[in-house]
Amino acid sequence: MSKVQKITPFLWFNDNAEQAMEFYLSVFENSKKLKINHYGSGGPGPEGSVMVAAFELEGQQFLALN
């Protein structure tokens, strides 16, 4: 029987979501980067900065928000 993830934790950071994700990826052996979305020219953050970083640790998906 496969494990179905029902909840995706969102972790809120102040402008360092990508660095936090990279730290978690370095700590957990079974981990991977899934996707990074950046702010566009009309976003609330600086254009090109990370808005959301998705990653997986030990089969559990997480989203890091700036």
Phi and psi in radians as a Rosetta constraint file:
Dihedral C 1 N 2 CA 2 C 2 CIRCULARHARMONIC -1.480 0.35
Dihedral N 2 CA 2 C 2 N 3 CIRCULARHARMONIC 2.618 0.35
Dihedral C 2 N 3 CA 3 C 3 CIRCULARHARMONIC -1.460 0.35
Dihedral N 3 CA 3 C 3 N 4 CIRCULARHARMONIC 2.215 0.35
Dihedral C 3 N 4 CA 4 C 4 CIRCULARHARMONIC -1.843 0.35
Dihedral N 4 CA 4 C 4 N 5 CIRCULARHARMONIC 2.149 0.35
Dihedral C 4 N 5 CA 5 C 5 CIRCULARHARMONIC -1.401 0.35
Dihedral N 5 CA 5 C 5 N 6 CIRCULARHARMONIC 2.177 0.35
Dihedral C 5 N 6 CA 6 C 6 CIRCULARHARMONIC -1.829 0.35
Dihedral N 6 CA 6 C 6 N 7 CIRCULARHARMONIC -0.366 0.35
Dihedral C 6 N 7 CA 7 C 7 CIRCULARHARMONIC -2.259 0.35
Dihedral N 7 CA 7 C 7 N 8 CIRCULARHARMONIC 2.365 0.35
Dihedral C 7 N 8 CA 8 C 8 CIRCULARHARMONIC -1.962 0.35
Dihedral N 8 CA 8 C 8 N 9 CIRCULARHARMONIC 1.936 0.35
Dihedral C 8 N 9 CA 9 C 9 CIRCULARHARMONIC -1.178 0.35
Dihedral N 9 CA 9 C 9 N 10 CIRCULARHARMONIC 2.385 0.35
Dihedral C 9 N 10 CA 10 C 10 CIRCULARHARMONIC -1.849 0.35
Dihedral N 10 CA 10 C 10 N 11 CIRCULARHARMONIC 2.225 0.35
Dihedral C 10 N 11 CA 11 C 11 CIRCULARHARMONIC -1.923 0.35
Dihedral N 11 CA 11 C 11 N 12 CIRCULARHARMONIC 2.190 0.35
Dihedral C 11 N 12 CA 12 C 12 CIRCULARHARMONIC -1.703 0.35
Dihedral N 12 CA 12 C 12 N 13 CIRCULARHARMONIC 2.260 0.35
Dihedral C 12 N 13 CA 13 C 13 CIRCULARHARMONIC -2.250 0.35
Dihedral N 13 CA 13 C 13 N 14 CIRCULARHARMONIC 2.762 0.35
Dihedral C 13 N 14 CA 14 C 14 CIRCULARHARMONIC -1.762 0.35
Dihedral N 14 CA 14 C 14 N 15 CIRCULARHARMONIC 1.475 0.35
Dihedral C 14 N 15 CA 15 C 15 CIRCULARHARMONIC 1.253 0.35
Dihedral N 15 CA 15 C 15 N 16 CIRCULARHARMONIC 0.205 0.35
Dihedral C 15 N 16 CA 16 C 16 CIRCULARHARMONIC -2.323 0.35
Dihedral N 16 CA 16 C 16 N 17 CIRCULARHARMONIC 0.585 0.35
Dihedral C 16 N 17 CA 17 C 17 CIRCULARHARMONIC -1.064 0.35
Dihedral N 17 CA 17 C 17 N 18 CIRCULARHARMONIC -0.728 0.35
Dihedral C 17 N 18 CA 18 C 18 CIRCULARHARMONIC -1.155 0.35
Dihedral N 18 CA 18 C 18 N 19 CIRCULARHARMONIC -0.721 0.35
Dihedral C 18 N 19 CA 19 C 19 CIRCULARHARMONIC -1.130 0.35
Dihedral N 19 CA 19 C 19 N 20 CIRCULARHARMONIC -0.697 0.35
Dihedral C 19 N 20 CA 20 C 20 CIRCULARHARMONIC -1.113 0.35
Dihedral N 20 CA 20 C 20 N 21 CIRCULARHARMONIC -0.769 0.35
Dihedral C 20 N 21 CA 21 C 21 CIRCULARHARMONIC -1.037 0.35
Dihedral N 21 CA 21 C 21 N 22 CIRCULARHARMONIC -0.801 0.35
Dihedral C 21 N 22 CA 22 C 22 CIRCULARHARMONIC -1.064 0.35
Dihedral N 22 CA 22 C 22 N 23 CIRCULARHARMONIC -0.654 0.35
Dihedral C 22 N 23 CA 23 C 23 CIRCULARHARMONIC -1.105 0.35
Dihedral N 23 CA 23 C 23 N 24 CIRCULARHARMONIC -0.875 0.35
Dihedral C 23 N 24 CA 24 C 24 CIRCULARHARMONIC -1.039 0.35
Dihedral N 24 CA 24 C 24 N 25 CIRCULARHARMONIC -0.699 0.35
Dihedral C 24 N 25 CA 25 C 25 CIRCULARHARMONIC -1.105 0.35
Dihedral N 25 CA 25 C 25 N 26 CIRCULARHARMONIC -0.564 0.35
Dihedral C 25 N 26 CA 26 C 26 CIRCULARHARMONIC -1.330 0.35
Dihedral N 26 CA 26 C 26 N 27 CIRCULARHARMONIC -0.430 0.35
Dihedral C 26 N 27 CA 27 C 27 CIRCULARHARMONIC -1.466 0.35
Dihedral N 27 CA 27 C 27 N 28 CIRCULARHARMONIC -0.687 0.35
Dihedral C 27 N 28 CA 28 C 28 CIRCULARHARMONIC -1.693 0.35
Dihedral N 28 CA 28 C 28 N 29 CIRCULARHARMONIC 2.197 0.35
Dihedral C 28 N 29 CA 29 C 29 CIRCULARHARMONIC -1.142 0.35
Dihedral N 29 CA 29 C 29 N 30 CIRCULARHARMONIC -0.774 0.35
Dihedral C 29 N 30 CA 30 C 30 CIRCULARHARMONIC -1.627 0.35
Dihedral N 30 CA 30 C 30 N 31 CIRCULARHARMONIC 1.394 0.35
Dihedral C 30 N 31 CA 31 C 31 CIRCULARHARMONIC -2.505 0.35
Dihedral N 31 CA 31 C 31 N 32 CIRCULARHARMONIC 2.763 0.35
Dihedral C 31 N 32 CA 32 C 32 CIRCULARHARMONIC -2.763 0.35
Dihedral N 32 CA 32 C 32 N 33 CIRCULARHARMONIC 2.595 0.35
Dihedral C 32 N 33 CA 33 C 33 CIRCULARHARMONIC -1.415 0.35
Dihedral N 33 CA 33 C 33 N 34 CIRCULARHARMONIC 2.314 0.35
Dihedral C 33 N 34 CA 34 C 34 CIRCULARHARMONIC -1.783 0.35
Dihedral N 34 CA 34 C 34 N 35 CIRCULARHARMONIC -0.884 0.35
Dihedral C 34 N 35 CA 35 C 35 CIRCULARHARMONIC -2.905 0.35
Dihedral N 35 CA 35 C 35 N 36 CIRCULARHARMONIC 2.589 0.35
Dihedral C 35 N 36 CA 36 C 36 CIRCULARHARMONIC -2.245 0.35
Dihedral N 36 CA 36 C 36 N 37 CIRCULARHARMONIC 2.232 0.35
Dihedral C 36 N 37 CA 37 C 37 CIRCULARHARMONIC -1.887 0.35
Dihedral N 37 CA 37 C 37 N 38 CIRCULARHARMONIC 2.425 0.35
Dihedral C 37 N 38 CA 38 C 38 CIRCULARHARMONIC -1.959 0.35
Dihedral N 38 CA 38 C 38 N 39 CIRCULARHARMONIC 2.707 0.35
Dihedral C 38 N 39 CA 39 C 39 CIRCULARHARMONIC -1.222 0.35
Dihedral N 39 CA 39 C 39 N 40 CIRCULARHARMONIC 2.494 0.35
Dihedral C 39 N 40 CA 40 C 40 CIRCULARHARMONIC -1.610 0.35
Dihedral N 40 CA 40 C 40 N 41 CIRCULARHARMONIC -2.968 0.35
Dihedral C 40 N 41 CA 41 C 41 CIRCULARHARMONIC -1.174 0.35
Dihedral N 41 CA 41 C 41 N 42 CIRCULARHARMONIC -0.427 0.35
Dihedral C 41 N 42 CA 42 C 42 CIRCULARHARMONIC -1.732 0.35
Dihedral N 42 CA 42 C 42 N 43 CIRCULARHARMONIC 0.115 0.35
Dihedral C 42 N 43 CA 43 C 43 CIRCULARHARMONIC -1.394 0.35
Dihedral N 43 CA 43 C 43 N 44 CIRCULARHARMONIC 2.887 0.35
Dihedral C 43 N 44 CA 44 C 44 CIRCULARHARMONIC -1.253 0.35
Dihedral N 44 CA 44 C 44 N 45 CIRCULARHARMONIC -0.360 0.35
Dihedral C 44 N 45 CA 45 C 45 CIRCULARHARMONIC -1.716 0.35
Dihedral N 45 CA 45 C 45 N 46 CIRCULARHARMONIC 2.941 0.35
Dihedral C 45 N 46 CA 46 C 46 CIRCULARHARMONIC -1.034 0.35
Dihedral N 46 CA 46 C 46 N 47 CIRCULARHARMONIC 2.415 0.35
Dihedral C 46 N 47 CA 47 C 47 CIRCULARHARMONIC -0.965 0.35
Dihedral N 47 CA 47 C 47 N 48 CIRCULARHARMONIC 2.268 0.35
Dihedral C 47 N 48 CA 48 C 48 CIRCULARHARMONIC 1.575 0.35
Dihedral N 48 CA 48 C 48 N 49 CIRCULARHARMONIC -0.213 0.35
Dihedral C 48 N 49 CA 49 C 49 CIRCULARHARMONIC -1.369 0.35
Dihedral N 49 CA 49 C 49 N 50 CIRCULARHARMONIC 2.784 0.35
Dihedral C 49 N 50 CA 50 C 50 CIRCULARHARMONIC -1.250 0.35
Dihedral N 50 CA 50 C 50 N 51 CIRCULARHARMONIC 2.251 0.35
Dihedral C 50 N 51 CA 51 C 51 CIRCULARHARMONIC -1.691 0.35
Dihedral N 51 CA 51 C 51 N 52 CIRCULARHARMONIC -0.894 0.35
Dihedral C 51 N 52 CA 52 C 52 CIRCULARHARMONIC -2.443 0.35
Dihedral N 52 CA 52 C 52 N 53 CIRCULARHARMONIC 2.363 0.35
Dihedral C 52 N 53 CA 53 C 53 CIRCULARHARMONIC -2.130 0.35
Dihedral N 53 CA 53 C 53 N 54 CIRCULARHARMONIC 2.137 0.35
Dihedral C 53 N 54 CA 54 C 54 CIRCULARHARMONIC -1.814 0.35
Dihedral N 54 CA 54 C 54 N 55 CIRCULARHARMONIC 2.380 0.35
Dihedral C 54 N 55 CA 55 C 55 CIRCULARHARMONIC -2.641 0.35
Dihedral N 55 CA 55 C 55 N 56 CIRCULARHARMONIC 2.951 0.35
Dihedral C 55 N 56 CA 56 C 56 CIRCULARHARMONIC -2.291 0.35
Dihedral N 56 CA 56 C 56 N 57 CIRCULARHARMONIC 2.332 0.35
Dihedral C 56 N 57 CA 57 C 57 CIRCULARHARMONIC -2.195 0.35
Dihedral N 57 CA 57 C 57 N 58 CIRCULARHARMONIC 2.091 0.35
Dihedral C 57 N 58 CA 58 C 58 CIRCULARHARMONIC 0.883 0.35
Dihedral N 58 CA 58 C 58 N 59 CIRCULARHARMONIC 0.684 0.35
Dihedral C 58 N 59 CA 59 C 59 CIRCULARHARMONIC 1.498 0.35
Dihedral N 59 CA 59 C 59 N 60 CIRCULARHARMONIC -0.107 0.35
Dihedral C 59 N 60 CA 60 C 60 CIRCULARHARMONIC -1.747 0.35
Dihedral N 60 CA 60 C 60 N 61 CIRCULARHARMONIC 2.203 0.35
Dihedral C 60 N 61 CA 61 C 61 CIRCULARHARMONIC -1.496 0.35
Dihedral N 61 CA 61 C 61 N 62 CIRCULARHARMONIC 2.539 0.35
Dihedral C 61 N 62 CA 62 C 62 CIRCULARHARMONIC -2.350 0.35
Dihedral N 62 CA 62 C 62 N 63 CIRCULARHARMONIC 2.692 0.35
Dihedral C 62 N 63 CA 63 C 63 CIRCULARHARMONIC -2.172 0.35
Dihedral N 63 CA 63 C 63 N 64 CIRCULARHARMONIC 2.264 0.35
Dihedral C 63 N 64 CA 64 C 64 CIRCULARHARMONIC -1.855 0.35
Dihedral N 64 CA 64 C 64 N 65 CIRCULARHARMONIC 2.204 0.35
Dihedral C 64 N 65 CA 65 C 65 CIRCULARHARMONIC -1.942 0.35
Dihedral N 65 CA 65 C 65 N 66 CIRCULARHARMONIC 2.506 0.35
